[in-house]
Amino acid sequence: MGTPPEEIQLLSLDKDLAAQCQAHEIIIVVTHSCELPNYDALQLTGPLSVVTTHMRATPDSSLISGLARAVGDFIIEWRGPIEHLDSLYLTALLEPSNEGIELVEVTGTKTSRTSKSFYWLVNRLRPSYAPVRKTVARVYSRHGLGQVLSAATFEPQIDILTAELPVSRLVWSTTVPTPQHDSLFHRIGLGCALLSKGTRFGSAFPLTLAALSATFGVGAAVYALIILFVQGTTPEGWTTLMVVAGLGQAAILAMLGLIWTRIEALSKGFSRNNDATAAVRVVAPKSTESSKPSVH
């Protein structure tokens, strides 16, 4: 029997990494329900770690568990098809580090309309200097990854916390397909999480409604004054109700927006453990194949 395609791709990736780096390690993050191949039979030149997360883990918390085990000067987070991660891509991903870039973000193609819509809305409600991106890959320096893991204690959405990292970064696009989540429901859930945690939506939406309600109430009051000056009589009692209802709703909604802002600030002040690791399996390297490593 031949070697399964996934294991052939791992062997090819291991070979490319050995040619690029003095030392390397491959970390694979899987969910609790995944059936693992026989990695022990692979002739790898570097160690292979398989991080298994518990069944309640989210994709982001699983990714953070994998990043927490990563060591080395630079760490590549790859979400796209593994066959695209060849020596050319490895060189392109690592080259910016020679110029002091601490975070490289790579965007892909074939993003669904649902994801595009959510990311567009999210970025309209965020500062223009910190947009959230749907990525195929990221490359972290050791300093950049340390900041990601520190921030992950209070913000589990990795797209949000990488967008807000105060480090030098480079963004470039590629033709590698963007990974898609399993279902439309999952994508909608991700989009709602980005809106609620990574934007001013919780405060902007109530405050916008408050402004509209206040405008409605003031407009009713102006209308009543115009009728009074033109006809010499006050309008029906419903205008008074409109003024009271509009201004009252505006006050309530404004208070909700301020409460949301305060709750969001308090939530960031409490640390929590987002480690979703259930088990770790390490496969030691077996091949001592020589290569020409470069400093990495």
N, C-alpha and C positions, 0 to 999 in steps of 0.2 A: 504494500500500500504506500502511496506517496504522502508527502507532508501536506497537511491542510493549508489552504490559502492564507489564513490568518497567521499561522506560524511561519510561513515563508516570508510574509511581509515583516514580521518581527525580526527574523534573521537578517533580512535586507537592511532594516532600520538599524539594527545593532552594528552591522558592518559599516554603514555610513557614519554613524556616531563615532565609531572607533577611529575612522580616518580623519574626523574633524577635531576630536577632543583628546586630551591626555587621559581622562577618565570619564566614564559616563555611567548612568543608571537609567533604566526604563521603569516607570511606575505606571501600572494599569489600575484604574479604579472601576470596580464592578459593584453591582447591587447584590443583595443577599440571595436573590433568587436565580442569579446567573449560574449556568453550568460552565465550569472552567476547563479549558483544554489541558493536555498533559505538557505543561511547560518544562517539567524536569528533564525531558528528553532533548530539549533544544541545546545546541552547541553555541552558547552565547559567549561573547568576549567581556561582557559587563554584567553586573547583577541585575536581576529582574525582581521587582517587588509588586505583589498583587494586593491591593488594599480593597477589602470587602466592607461595604457599609451596611448598616441595618436597614430593615425594610421601610422604616418611616423616614429615611433620609431623603432630602430634596436634592435635585441635581447640583445646586450650588454648595450645599453642605458636604456632599460627596466630593466635589472638586476641591474644596478647602481641606478635606481630610488627606487627599492625595498630595496637595501642595505642601502640607505641613510635614510630610516625610521627605520632601525633596531637599537635597544638599547640592553644594557646588556653587560656582561663581555665577552661573546663568542657568535659568530654568525655562524650558519650553513647555507651554501648555497647549496641547493640540487637540482640537475637537473635530476636525474634519476627517475624511477617509484616510486611513493610514498609508494607502498606496501613493498618495500625493506627497508624503513627507520623505522626499529623497535627498540626495546629497546637495542638489542645487537649492532646494528650499532651505535646508539646514544652513548653508552658507549665507543665503539672503537673510535668514532670521537672526543669525549671530553677528553678521557684519556691522550693524549699527552700534553694537556694544563697543567697538573700537573707537567710536566717536563720543563715548560717554552717555549714550542713550540708556536709560534705566528701565524703560517700558516700551515695548513694540506691540502695537495692536494691528492685527491683520483682519480685514473684513472680506467676506466671500460674496458669492453670487447666489442667485435663485432663492432669495428670501421671500417667504410667503407674504401675501398682501396683509394678512392679519398682523404679522410681526412688524411690517413696515408702518402700518397705521399706528400701532401702539408706540413704537419707537419715535415716530414723528410727533405724536402728542406728548410723550414724555419729555422730549427735548424742547418743546415749546414752553414747558412749565419748569424748565431748569435754567441755570445760568448758561449763557452761550459759550463760556470758556470751559465748561465741563460736560460735554454731551455724552450720553450713554450710547454705546455701539454694540451691535450684535457681531461677534467676532468668530473667526475660525481658529485663530491662534493668538497667543500672547507670549512674549518673551520678557521675563523678569530678571533684573539683576538681583544679587543677594540682598542689597539694601531695599530694593523695590518690593521683593517678596516679603521681607520682614515687615514692611509697613502694611502690606495686604493682610498678613496673618494677625497683626496687632489690631487692625481695624475690623477684622472679621469677628472679633469678640462681641461687638455691638451691632454690626451690620452684615447679615448673612448673604445679602444680594451682591455677588461678586462683580456684576456689571456696574453697579452703583459705586462701590468702594474703589474700583480701579479708575472710574471716571474722575473721582475726587482726589486721587493720589497727587500730592505735590511733588512730582518727579518729572524729569525731562523725558519726553515720549516722542514716538514716531508712529504715524498712522499711514498704512498703505493698503491698497486693495489688491485682490488676487482673483483668479478664476476658479479657485477651489470652491466646490458647493458648500454653502452654509448648512450646518447640521440642523435638521428639523426635529421638533419634539413629536411625540407619538400621536397626539390628537389635538384637534382644535380647542377642546376644553382646557388642555394643559397650556396651550399658548395664550388663551384668554386669561387663565389664572396667573401666568407669568406677567402678562401685561398689566393686570390689576395690581399685582405686587409692586411692580416698578412705579406705577402711578401713586400708590399709597405711601411708599417708603422713599422713593427717590425724587419726588417732585414737590411742588407747593400746591398740589391738587387739593389736599385736605383743608388748606386754608384759603386758597384762591377761589375754589368753587363756592363755599358759603359766602365769602366776601363779595363775589360777583353777584350772587343772588340778593345779598343785602343791598348792594348798590342799586340793583334793578327795583327792589321793593321800595327803597327810599325815593328813587326817582318817580315811581308810581304815586307814592303818597304826596310828594311835593307837587307833582303835576295836578293831582286832584285838588290840592289847596289853591294853586294858581287858578285853576278853572273856576273854583268857587268865588274867588276874588273878582275875576273878570265878570262873572254873572252879576255879582253884587254891584259893581261899578256901572255896568251897562244897563241892567234892568232895575236896579234899585232894590232888589230883593235877594235874599240868600237862596241858593238852590235847595233841592230836597235833602233830607237827612242822610241819604246814602253817601253823599260826598264826604260827610264827616266820618262815616264808617270807613270809607276808602282811605282817608288820610290816616286815621288811627291804625287800621290794619297794615297799611304799607309801612309806616314808620315803626310799628311794633315788630313786624316781621324782619325789618332791616336790623333792628337792635338784637333780636334773637339770633339771626344768622351771623351777624358780626361777632357775637359772643362765642358761637360755635367755632368760627374760624380761629379766634384767639385761643380757645381751649385746645383745639387740635394742635396749634403751633406749640403750646406749652407742653402738651403730652409728648409730642415728637422730641422736644428738647430733653425731657426727662428720660424718655426711653433710651436715648443715646448715652445717658449717664450711668446706666446699669449694665454691667458686663454679664455675659452669659456664655456658657460653653457650647460651641456649635460643632464639637467633634462628633462625627457620625460613624467613626471607625468601629467595625464589629470584629474584624480579624485582619491580620497582615501575614502574608506568606512571602518569603524571600527565596528566590532560586539563585544559587551561587553560579558564577561563570564557570564554564567548563573548557572553553577554547582559549588557547594562548596564542592565537594567530597574531603575528606581528603586523604593525601598521606604522604609518608615519604621522604621529600625532602633532597637532599644533597647540600652542598655549591657549587654554580656554578657562 
